Amino acid sequence: MAALQILGMPLSNYVWSTRIGCVEKGVDYELVNVRPHSPEINAINPLGKMPAMKHGEVQLCESKAILSYIDTAFEGPALAPRDPLNAAKAEQWASVINTATDPAIMRAYVVPIIFAPGGQPDRAKIEAALPALEKQMDILDKAVAETGYLVGKSFTIPDMLLVPILAAASRFPESSAALAKRPNLQKYLQTHIARDSVRTTAPPPPKS
């Protein structure tokens, strides 16, 4: 079967997540650097969102689906727990991150800063995003307090989804300050940002 391809821009936290999964699993892959809504992305995801994945005749979109495919289609270390309870918890946290954490931190705060017209973020929009951002960080700080992972005692798919979000948040004033107030979450990020899979796939820092 042809080599696995990840399609999308390196700056995307979700593209980064899938690349982390490839390295953790030990899967060789090719990054195809294309923008959202490009013909290559639209051919796989009707919403035009990245990442997308190709593996021979297999085509997938949505980062959680891609990570699950990588985990089950290839030999290598498990990316998700195999016991029923922790497997369910991994699904739980992946859902929380995708439906609440990413919208609150990335879409409402980080993205408007990075892509601010003329490089001048809308301060009213930024301030309005902060309560939800703080709430998410409170939830996550409690979640990682006991073991330093979201599920059990190993680095799993929910962590692969979360670490790129926190890495982006650590680069901007308000979110960096919020992270600094939560020692469990800050330690979590410092630990996992140093993983080979995270470090070697990290995109260049966005301009603030």
C-alpha positions in Angstrom: 0.0 0.0 0.0 1.2 3.5 -0.7 2.8 5.6 2.0 0.4 7.5 4.3 -0.1 11.2 3.6 -1.2 13.9 6.0 -2.7 16.8 4.1 -2.8 20.3 5.7 -0.7 23.2 6.9 1.9 22.5 9.6 0.6 25.5 11.7 -2.7 23.7 12.3 -2.9 22.2 15.8 -4.9 19.3 14.3 -2.4 18.6 11.6 0.2 18.6 14.3 -1.8 16.2 16.4 -2.0 13.6 13.5 1.7 14.0 12.8 2.5 13.3 16.5 0.4 10.2 16.2 2.4 9.0 13.2 5.7 9.4 15.1 4.3 7.8 18.3 3.1 4.8 16.2 6.3 4.6 14.2 4.5 5.2 10.9 6.4 6.8 8.0 4.3 9.6 6.5 4.4 12.4 4.0 3.2 15.9 4.9 1.4 17.5 2.0 1.3 21.2 2.8 -2.0 22.5 1.5 -4.4 25.1 2.7 -8.0 24.5 4.0 -10.6 24.6 1.2 -7.9 23.7 -1.3 -8.9 21.2 -4.0 -6.9 18.5 -2.3 -8.7 19.0 1.0 -12.1 19.5 -0.5 -11.8 16.2 -2.3 -11.7 14.4 1.1 -13.5 16.7 3.5 -16.7 18.4 2.1 -16.3 21.0 4.8 -12.9 22.0 3.6 -11.2 21.5 6.9 -7.8 20.1 7.6 -6.2 17.6 8.2 -7.1 15.0 5.6 -5.4 11.7 5.2 -4.6 9.4 2.3 -3.3 5.8 2.6 -3.6 4.0 -0.7 -7.3 3.9 -1.5 -8.2 5.0 2.0 -9.2 8.6 2.5 -10.2 10.2 5.8 -10.9 13.5 7.4 -11.2 14.7 11.0 -8.1 14.3 13.3 -9.7 11.9 15.8 -10.7 9.5 13.0 -7.3 9.8 11.4 -5.5 9.1 14.7 -7.8 6.1 15.3 -7.0 4.7 11.9 -3.3 5.1 12.4 -3.6 3.3 15.7 -5.5 0.3 14.4 -4.1 0.0 10.8 -0.4 -0.3 11.7 1.8 -2.3 14.1 3.3 -0.4 16.9 2.6 1.0 20.4 -1.0 1.6 21.2 -2.2 5.2 20.8 -5.4 4.5 22.7 -6.2 2.3 25.7 -7.4 -1.2 24.9 -9.3 -1.8 28.2 -13.0 -0.8 28.0 -13.1 1.8 30.7 -9.9 3.7 29.7 -10.9 3.4 26.1 -14.2 5.1 26.9 -12.4 7.8 28.9 -10.1 8.5 26.0 -13.1 9.0 23.7 -14.6 11.2 26.4 -11.6 13.5 26.6 -11.1 13.6 22.8 -14.7 14.8 22.6 -14.2 17.4 25.3 -11.1 18.7 23.6 -12.6 18.9 20.1 -16.0 20.3 21.1 -15.0 22.6 24.0 -11.3 23.1 24.5 -10.3 23.8 20.9 -13.3 26.2 20.3 -12.5 28.1 23.5 -8.8 28.4 23.2 -7.9 28.1 19.6 -10.9 29.4 17.6 -12.0 32.1 20.0 -8.6 33.3 21.2 -5.5 32.1 19.4 -6.8 32.2 15.8 -8.1 35.8 16.1 -4.7 36.9 17.3 -2.7 35.1 14.6 -5.0 36.2 11.8 -5.9 39.6 13.0 -6.4 42.1 10.2 -3.3 44.3 10.0 -1.8 42.4 12.9 -4.1 44.2 15.3 -6.3 41.8 17.3 -9.8 42.9 18.2 -9.4 43.5 22.0 -13.1 43.3 22.7 -13.2 39.9 21.1 -10.1 38.7 22.9 -11.5 39.8 26.3 -14.8 38.1 25.6 -13.0 34.8 25.0 -11.1 34.8 28.3 -13.8 33.4 30.7 -14.3 30.3 28.6 -10.5 29.9 28.1 -10.0 30.1 31.9 -12.8 27.6 32.5 -11.2 25.1 30.1 -7.8 25.4 31.8 -9.4 24.8 35.2 -11.0 21.6 33.9 -7.7 20.4 32.3 -5.6 21.3 35.3 -7.7 19.1 37.5 -7.8 16.3 34.8 -4.0 16.0 34.6 -3.2 16.5 38.3 -3.0 12.9 39.4 -1.0 11.1 36.7 0.2 13.9 34.3 -1.9 12.4 31.5 -5.5 12.8 30.5 -6.2 9.0 30.7 -4.3 6.5 32.8 -0.5 6.7 32.8 0.4 6.9 29.2 0.4 9.4 26.3 -2.7 8.7 24.3 -4.8 10.3 21.5 -6.5 12.9 23.8 -3.0 14.1 24.9 -2.0 14.3 21.2 -5.0 16.5 20.6 -4.4 18.7 23.7 -0.7 19.4 23.6 -0.6 21.4 20.4 -3.5 23.6 21.8 -1.6 24.3 25.0 1.7 24.9 23.0 -0.1 27.5 21.0 -1.7 29.0 24.1 1.7 29.3 25.8 2.8 31.8 23.2 0.3 34.6 23.8 -0.1 36.9 26.8 -3.5 36.1 28.3 -3.4 32.4 27.7 0.2 32.1 28.8 -0.7 33.9 32.1 -3.7 31.6 32.5 -1.4 28.6 32.0 1.1 29.9 34.5 -1.6 30.0 37.2 -2.3 26.3 36.8 0.8 24.3 37.9 -0.5 20.9 37.0 -1.3 21.9 33.4 1.9 23.9 33.1 4.0 20.8 34.2 1.9 18.7 31.8 2.8 20.9 28.9 6.5 21.2 29.8 6.8 17.4 30.1 5.1 16.5 26.8 6.4 19.3 24.7 9.8 17.6 25.1 8.6 14.3 23.7 10.4 13.4 20.5 7.1 13.0 18.7 6.0 16.5 19.7 9.4 18.2 19.3 10.2 16.8 15.9 6.9 17.6 14.4 6.5 21.1 15.9 5.6 23.9 13.4 7.4 27.2 13.4 6.0 29.5 16.1 3.2 31.8 14.7 3.8 35.5 14.7 2.1 37.2 17.5 
